[in-house]
Amino acid sequence: MSFKFESLQVWQRALDLTVEIDSLTKLFPKEELFILTSQIKRAADSVVLNIAEGCTGQTNAVFKNFLSYALRSAIEVVSCLFIAKKRDLISNDHFDRLYNEYQSLCKMITSLRKTL
């Protein structure tokens, strides 16, 4: 048995990105563990979780609200990427790639919201 959210491309993409964020944070120094590492991982996970929770057994209006939460969490990830870049925790190339991935994800979330 599968859940409705599993077939959503936006959920699949968010899931892939949260795995990437988890891998990225393993390279952060230990002093960031309870600061930036925790924050960016929670925000990335929140995108996936809000899409799934809103999609399952909810009205379109409720799903739109959850997509708004997911969008805000994605923007939070982007802000954390900026912080990581400023603290020299990630390279410009790594930042640019993830920035572009999250920009694309935000567009997908926004497009899905507009269809509801």
ABEGO torsion letter per residue (X at the ends): XBBAAAABAAAAAAAAAAAAAAAAAAABBAAAAABAAAAAAAAAAAAAAAAAAAABGBBAAAAAAAAAAAAAAAAAAAAAAAAAAAAGABBAAAAAAAAAAAAAAAAAAAAAAAAX
